[in-house]
Amino acid sequence: MSELADAELLRSHVDGDPDAFGELFQRHRDRLWAVALRTIGDREEAADAVQDAMLSAHRAAARFRGDSAVTTWLHRIVVNACLDRIRRRQAHPTVPLPDGTSPSAPGRTVGGVEPAAPAPDHDTVLVVREALDQLPVEQRAALILVDVQGYPVAEVAVMLGVAEGTIKSRCARGRARLAGMLGHLRGEPEPAPAGADAGGPDTGGRRTGVPAVTGGNPGAGTRVPSEPASSATDAKQEGK
C-alpha cells in the first residue's frame, strides 16, 4: 500500500478499503500538522483543526474530482479548518497559556514535536510568532504556506480557493507589515517620524526605516480557476 500513489489510495478508500485513508494521512501528517500549528499558533487548537479536517476529508473523498493533487486538496481542508477556528476565536476571545499548550493535555499532538528553532533563537521565534499572529488571518495563511512551507503561489491559490494575484498581494502586504514589526531583529534603526529630514545631521546622512520588501514567490504552474478578487476588495477585507 505504501507504493500506491495518493490518488490511488484515495480511490481505494472510496471503494471501501479500511486502511487506505490512514496510510494517506500518515504520509502527509507532518506537513499538515506543521501548517496547522504555524497558522493557529496553539498546539491544542491545531490538533483539533487537523482532526476536524481529516474527518471532513474522510467523508468527502468521493467528491474529490482530481482537479488538483491530493496533498493540495488535503492542505486546503486543513487550512480552512484552521481559519474557521481562528475566526471563531476572534469572535469569542480567550486568554491562551503563554506557551500555547494545555496542562490537561501536555502530550496531545498530531504530527510529533512542534517545529522549532535551535534554543539560542527561541526568543526570536516567539517574537516572529507574535508578529504573525497580528497579521490579518488571510495574509498569515498565505505567508505561512508560501514563505514558511515553501509551496508555489499557484498551489497555494488552489489551497485557499483564490486567484494567484490575490496570494501575491496578501504575501506582499504581509511581508510589509512584518518588516515594520521585525526590523529591529536585523538591527535596523527605528523609522524616522513623519516629516523628519531623512538625511539630516541626526542620522549622519543615512535614511532610516524598514528594509525593502521583496516580491512574492512567483510560483509555477497554470493559473488557478477561481472567483476573481479585486485588490480594492481584498485590501478592505484585510485592513490595509
C-alpha positions in Angstrom: 0.0 0.0 0.0 2.9 2.4 0.7 3.8 2.2 -3.0 0.4 3.4 -4.2 0.1 7.0 -5.4 -2.0 9.4 -3.3 -4.9 9.4 -5.8 -4.9 5.5 -5.8 -5.1 5.5 -2.0 -8.0 7.9 -2.1 -9.8 5.8 -4.7 -9.2 2.7 -2.6 -10.7 4.4 0.4 -13.7 5.4 -1.6 -14.0 1.8 -2.7 -14.1 0.6 0.8 -10.5 -0.2 1.8 -10.4 0.4 5.6 -6.7 1.1 5.7 -6.2 3.4 2.7 -7.1 6.7 4.2 -5.0 6.0 7.3 -2.0 5.4 5.0 -2.7 8.6 3.1 -2.9 10.6 6.3 0.3 9.1 7.7 2.1 10.0 4.5 1.2 13.7 4.8 0.7 14.1 8.6 3.8 16.0 9.4 3.3 18.7 6.8 -0.4 19.1 7.6 0.4 19.4 11.3 3.2 22.0 10.7 0.8 24.1 8.6 -2.0 23.9 11.2 0.4 24.7 14.1 2.0 27.7 12.4 -1.3 29.0 11.2 -3.1 28.8 14.6 -0.1 29.1 17.0 -1.7 26.8 19.6 -1.0 23.1 19.8 -4.4 22.0 21.1 -6.3 24.2 18.6 -4.0 22.9 15.8 -4.6 19.3 16.8 -8.4 19.9 16.8 -8.2 21.6 13.4 -6.3 18.7 11.8 -8.7 16.2 13.3 -11.7 18.1 12.0 -10.1 18.4 8.6 -9.3 14.7 8.3 -12.9 13.8 9.3 -14.1 16.1 6.6 -11.7 14.7 4.0 -12.6 11.2 5.0 -16.3 11.9 4.4 -15.8 14.0 1.3 -13.3 11.7 -0.5 -15.9 10.5 -3.0 -16.4 14.2 -4.2 -12.7 14.7 -4.9 -12.6 15.4 -8.7 -8.8 15.2 -9.2 -8.6 18.9 -10.3 -5.5 19.2 -8.1 -3.1 16.9 -6.3 -4.5 15.0 -3.3 -2.0 16.7 -1.0 -3.2 20.1 -2.2 -6.8 19.1 -1.5 -5.8 17.9 2.0 -3.9 21.1 2.8 -6.9 23.2 1.6 -9.2 21.4 4.0 -6.7 21.8 6.9 -6.2 25.5 6.2 -9.9 26.1 6.0 -10.4 24.3 9.3 -7.7 26.5 10.9 -9.1 29.7 9.5 -12.6 28.8 10.8 -11.1 28.2 14.3 -9.2 31.5 14.2 -12.3 33.4 13.2 -14.3 31.8 16.0 -11.6 32.6 18.5 -11.5 36.2 17.4 -15.3 36.4 17.8 -15.0 34.8 21.3 -11.5 35.7 22.5 -9.9 33.8 25.4 -6.6 34.1 27.2 -4.2 31.4 26.0 -1.4 30.0 28.0 2.0 31.7 27.2 3.5 28.6 25.5 0.3 27.6 23.7 -0.1 24.3 25.5 -2.7 22.9 27.8 -1.7 21.3 31.1 -4.7 19.0 30.8 -3.3 17.5 27.6 0.5 18.1 27.6 1.3 15.4 25.1 -1.6 16.0 22.7 -0.1 16.3 19.2 -0.8 15.1 15.7 2.5 15.2 13.9 5.1 14.9 16.6 7.1 17.6 18.2 6.4 21.2 17.3 8.7 22.6 14.5 11.2 24.6 16.5 14.4 26.7 16.0 17.6 25.9 18.0 17.5 27.0 21.6 19.5 30.2 21.1 16.9 31.5 18.7 13.9 30.7 20.9 13.2 34.3 21.8 13.3 35.3 18.2 10.9 32.5 17.2 8.4 33.8 19.8 8.7 37.4 18.6 8.2 36.3 15.0 5.2 34.1 16.0 3.6 37.1 17.9 4.1 39.3 14.8 2.5 36.7 12.6 -0.5 36.5 15.0 -1.0 40.2 14.5 -1.5 39.8 10.7 -5.0 39.5 9.2 -5.7 35.9 9.0 -5.8 35.7 5.2 -2.3 37.3 5.0 -1.0 35.0 7.7 -2.2 31.8 5.9 -0.7 32.9 2.6 2.7 33.8 4.1 2.9 30.6 6.1 2.2 28.5 3.0 4.4 30.4 0.6 7.3 31.7 2.7 7.4 29.1 5.6 6.3 25.9 3.9 7.7 26.8 0.5 4.6 26.0 -1.6 4.4 27.7 -5.0 1.9 30.6 -5.4 -0.2 28.6 -7.9 -0.6 25.7 -5.4 -1.4 28.0 -2.5 -4.0 29.7 -4.6 -5.7 26.3 -5.1 -5.4 25.6 -1.3 -7.1 28.8 -0.4 -9.5 29.0 -3.3 -8.5 32.4 -4.6 -6.6 33.8 -7.6 -2.8 33.7 -7.8 -2.7 37.5 -7.9 -4.6 37.6 -4.6 -2.0 35.3 -3.0 0.8 37.5 -4.2 -1.0 40.6 -2.9 -1.6 39.1 0.5 2.1 38.0 0.7 3.4 41.4 -0.3 1.2 43.2 2.3 2.0 40.6 5.0 5.7 41.0 4.4 5.5 44.8 4.5 3.7 44.6 7.9 6.2 42.1 9.2 9.1 44.3 8.1 7.7 47.1 10.1 7.3 44.9 13.2 10.5 42.9 13.0 13.0 45.4 11.5 14.7 45.6 15.0 15.7 41.9 14.8 18.1 42.8 11.9 19.5 45.9 13.7 17.6 48.3 11.6 17.0 51.8 13.1 13.6 52.9 14.0 11.6 54.6 11.2 12.0 58.4 11.2 9.0 60.4 12.5 6.6 61.7 9.9 8.0 64.9 8.3 11.6 64.4 9.6 14.6 65.0 7.4 15.7 61.5 6.3 19.2 62.8 5.6 19.6 65.3 8.4 22.5 65.6 10.8 20.9 63.3 13.4 21.1 60.3 11.0 24.5 61.0 9.6 23.1 61.2 6.1 21.6 57.8 6.4 18.0 57.1 5.7 16.1 55.4 8.4 13.2 52.9 8.1 12.4 49.3 7.4 14.2 47.2 4.8 12.8 47.0 1.3 10.2 44.2 0.8 10.8 41.7 -2.0 8.1 40.5 -4.3 6.1 37.3 -3.8 7.2 33.9 -4.7 6.3 33.7 -8.4 5.4 30.0 -8.3 5.0 27.7 -11.2 2.0 26.2 -12.9 -1.1 27.3 -14.6 -3.5 29.9 -13.3 -5.9 28.6 -10.8 -9.6 28.9 -11.9 -11.3 30.7 -9.1 -13.5 33.6 -8.4 -11.8 36.9 -9.1 -10.8 39.1 -6.2 -10.0 42.7 -6.8 -7.2 44.4 -4.9 -9.5 47.1 -3.6 -11.9 44.5 -2.1 -9.1 42.4 -0.7 -7.5 45.4 0.9 -10.7 46.4 2.6 -11.2 42.9 4.0 -7.6 42.6 5.3 -7.3 46.1 6.8 -4.5 47.6 4.6 
